[in-house]
Amino acid sequence: MAQTTIYHNPRCTKSRQALQTIEDLGVDVEVVRYLETPPDEATLRSILAQLEDPPADLVRGDRWAELGVTADDVATVDGVVAVLLAHPELMQRPVVVKDGRAVIGRPTERVTELVRS
């Protein structure tokens, strides 16, 4: 069976729901608490290459002004990687990766579709 990985923030309701969904489906999952163990550049590039969403969607927008991040900063894959290396807390969550595909798990149905495929 293919490896399923979730980039997880246990304080996030949607992230907890996604993890519970995966576990309820009986799928073995590697849980990466990305705030404790932030993804490195190679991992971020791998996630972005597999992501079904636009690269900028991987960056949460709630603290951009506070951190000096602009839309131009996340307009490219290189920009998204640079922002997330500097501010891993801005990574959207949850992110689930399986079989060369990655989804941002909002809504949770996206997680179900991915892990069942």
Beta strands, then each sheet from edge to edge (+ up, - down):
strand 1: 4-8
strand 2: 29-33
strand 3: 95-98
strand 4: 101-104
sheet 1: 2+ 1+ 3- 4+
end
